[in-house]
Amino acid sequence: MRSGALIPLADRFGRVATDLRVSLTDRCNLRCTYCMPEEGLAWLPREQQLTDDEVIRLIRIAVERLGIREVRFTGGEPLLRRGLVGIIEAAARLTPRPTLMLTTNGIGLERLAGPLRKAGLDRVNVSLDTLDPERFQALTRRDRMADVLRGLTAAATAGLTPVKINTVLMRDINDDEAPALLRFALENGYQLRFIEQMPLDAQHQWDRHTMVTAEEILAGLAPFGLLPDPVSRGTAPAETWLVPGHVDAAGNPARVGVIGSVTRPFCGDCDRTRLTADGQVRNCLFATDESDLRKLLRDDANDDEVAEAWRVAMSGKRAGHGIDDPTFLQPARPMSAIGG
């Protein structure tokens, strides 16, 4: 292999990873009931986390050597990462320049939206599961809904568009809010994505029978008269529908999406690779093993060696997540430690 050659992250099923999810921290300033216990979790020791320079180097290798075209920063809560703006600035200087996105709970976004946009961030997804302040406090164990709403406004003002909202509906908790959430998104020019609750909670209490399915979500949106989206979803996780009579902030037909990871899996088109805050490659959100790139970096491996280790890690990706298989095991790490 020629040194410095660009060789994509291909697996044995012919899928090629071009989308990198980078978890910048496992810490979070909310305690969402479906994610972690009220007391929080045992956070990663600082020395186990990648430094800013290590994160930047791995993103550079991914873009220059592995063909990554999109980078999404996740957590935990990525806005808690002190070096976030600098990391985004460095990623935006890469050639070819990747599309840079961030998934956040929105707390702190009011202050950071402008600096993040100036640094090179292109788009943002904000998690919001309810429009009821009391429900928000019960779900997140924090009284911060007003901060999230201000963060959404600031993101749109800064040009981090289209601003997307990620919503998880839970049976008998907030499953009656789908129409209200969609109306809120339409009125403000945001794009709403409903996400089926996945078995990635720290408590390992996920129950398929209490999960609100994609079919149920769409049934709740029936009054809007949704129409099939003529634009192919490609490798995007969300199936989308047009909302007749509405346009988004850019004047395009308004859309709503549903990510049916459990009941409508899209594993066959998956183009993602994941990097945890402590430098582990995960070839699937539901993988039960990881490949350590942090050790390679700290053992002075060169870029070619790191890139090859990453390719090997991705080559072993399974055909699907296997949630419906009787032998399925929930990953030991929760979503907050894996990254979305």
JOZI-V795267 format. One record per backbone hydrogen bond with DSSP energy under -0.5 kcal/mol. NH is the residue of the N-H (numbers start at 1). CO is the residue of the C=O. Records with the same first field share a line. If there is no record, write none. Layout:
NH = CO, CO
This chain:
5 = 2
7 = 5, 65
9 = 17, 66
10 = 8
11 = 15
12 = 315
14 = 11
17 = 9
18 = 16, 271
19 = 271
20 = 18, 70
21 = 19, 273
22 = 20, 72
23 = 21, 275
24 = 22, 74
31 = 140
33 = 139
35 = 32
36 = 32
40 = 37
43 = 41
48 = 45
49 = 45, 46
50 = 277
55 = 51
56 = 52
57 = 53
58 = 54
59 = 55
60 = 56
61 = 57
62 = 58
63 = 59
64 = 60
65 = 61
66 = 61, 62
67 = 63
68 = 62
69 = 18
70 = 18
71 = 99
72 = 20
73 = 101
74 = 22
75 = 76
76 = 27
77 = 27
78 = 76, 103
80 = 77
81 = 78
82 = 80
84 = 81
87 = 83
88 = 84
89 = 85
90 = 86
91 = 87
92 = 88
93 = 89, 90
94 = 91
98 = 91
99 = 69
101 = 71
102 = 123
103 = 73
104 = 125
108 = 106
109 = 106
112 = 108
113 = 109
116 = 112
117 = 113
118 = 114
119 = 115
120 = 116, 117
121 = 116
122 = 100
123 = 100
124 = 160
125 = 102
126 = 164
127 = 104
128 = 166
133 = 131
136 = 132
137 = 133
138 = 134
139 = 135
140 = 136
141 = 137
144 = 142
148 = 144
149 = 145
150 = 146
151 = 147
152 = 148
153 = 149
154 = 150
155 = 151
156 = 152
157 = 153
158 = 154
159 = 155, 156
160 = 155
161 = 159
164 = 124
165 = 191
166 = 126
167 = 165, 193
169 = 167, 195
171 = 210
173 = 170
174 = 170
175 = 170
177 = 174
181 = 177
182 = 178
183 = 179
184 = 180
185 = 181
186 = 182
187 = 183
188 = 184
189 = 185, 186
190 = 185
191 = 163
192 = 190, 255
193 = 165
194 = 257
195 = 167
196 = 259
200 = 198
202 = 35
204 = 201
210 = 207
211 = 207, 208
212 = 169
213 = 211
217 = 213
218 = 214
219 = 215
220 = 216
221 = 217
222 = 219
224 = 221
225 = 222
227 = 242
229 = 240
230 = 228
236 = 233
239 = 258
241 = 256
242 = 227
243 = 254
244 = 242
246 = 243
248 = 252
249 = 189
251 = 248
254 = 246
256 = 241
257 = 192
258 = 239
259 = 194
260 = 258
261 = 259
264 = 260
269 = 266
270 = 267
273 = 19
274 = 282
275 = 21
276 = 280
279 = 276
281 = 291
282 = 274
287 = 284
291 = 281
293 = 279, 291
294 = 279
297 = 293
298 = 294
299 = 295
300 = 297
301 = 296
306 = 302
307 = 303
308 = 304
309 = 305
310 = 306
311 = 307
312 = 308
313 = 309
314 = 310
315 = 311
316 = 312
317 = 314
325 = 322
328 = 325
335 = 200
337 = 334
338 = 334
339 = 335
